Amino acid sequence: MYLARYLKNTDSLIAAIVGFYVIYLFTAYSGVGLSPDSIMYASTATNIQAHGSLLTFNKTPLVFFPVFYPFFLGTVQFFFKVDPITAGPIINEFLFAVVIFISGWIMSKFVALSRIYKWLILVAIILSPGLLEIYSYLWSETLFILEILLFIIFYWRYMQTHTIKALVFVGVITAISCITRYAGVTIIGAGGLLLLLDNQLPIKKKVGHILLFGSVSISLLIGNLVLNRLSTGLSTGTREPSITPFVKNLYYFGSVICDWGSLSKSSVPFAVLIASVILISLIAVLLWKVYKGKMDSYENIVIAFAIVYGLFIVISASISRYETINSRLLAPMFIPLLLACTSWVPDVLILIKSKSRYVFAGLAVILMLAFEYSTLLTDLQRYDDEHDYGVPGYSDDDWNKSEFVVYLKHHKNIFKPGVPIYTDADEAVYLFTGISSTLIPHKFFKADVQKFYAHKGFYLIWFDNLANPELLSLADISKNKKLVKIGEAKEGSIYYCNGD
């Protein structure tokens, strides 16, 4: 019986193998892509594996990110004796393959399943520029997306039985997701929403299940936040208030949707309208399912998660300041959104009894193929670029062949022990030299700026090509401190401040 179930998903297995190979192609030249976040994850994973500590490369506790992804990388490092950066490509290849296979598994459980529909969606997942970007980097989203799909499966199983045991399993995977990314609270929100709308649960039992699910789901996150508070006095690191209003964030959300849908640039001015229509439509569909008493399906779970995640990102970005809403931030909702926006097509085609059904089916296939052809062109262009210089970030040729990076590697003895080292790229300094340094403070945090200027003496490693307007500039520092250049190469310099 179980063998037959797996054989039904042979197409998913084939798609997973293709996805594995696609990530291999994108990371073959320079390895996995590395951003500042990646260095934070990898260094913490190494410290977990070697010392059992949650310290990052700059010898401070990990608080800005939750602990599970570095723990996952550290576990891989422990068993396979290879550091996370080296192992990054193969880790992501396997994770992407598993995500593709599970997506196919979920689709095989849809109320109305067309084999053609399933293949079209699997191809769309493989070709998604947003997902290919995520799985080309050493980012926690690679694991978080898998956890979202596992939540969908476990919650569907819970809906079939409504047992405490099944609900606890849902709570455990949700709890793990919350310490993989803080955005895992969206899974708590989606689970809570589904429990609230579940018309199969009596009120008394529903309240009990909501309380149980909430308690289990939030348990690990509370532990992580308490640990952060005890270590640094901050629960999630320093966070600035948002300077971007809700409507602007809704615009950014819609812009990403336009990119995902391969829409022309002429559609971008309507991004707010597009985002609003999608979110409102999903809410309306979910409420209609509730009204009809048809909640126990995979389709409803993916719709609920897409709604909660989309609203969370837009609202939280309007409260707390972080990077502009982009494809990376929204990537965890790509597969649920894709399924939510297309799963109704086979249902509608079944309702059409006349031969016109084949016309509509053909039209739907043509539209999907046109979309996938457009995304394929985007992928081929990206591959052509990255095949020549690597995945953008610290692993590409701009960094690996940088004269200043080479200079730093060969002049590590220029720094006297005990003297603080500041820089505008502390992750890069650690990655290429193994030296711990401190990021120069953000202009917004006045206390940190004053503390920085209070230092009697320090080194300053400055990368000329990095432009971060939120950090103190070289000109700002020069106005307050006397800097003496003690080393330089193309694209960077090393300064020493003797206390003046």
Summary of the structure (lengths in Angstrom):
residues: 500
radius of gyration: 24.7
end to end distance: 77.6
largest distance: 85.5
contacts: 1638
relative contact order: 0.10
helix: 67%
strand: 7%
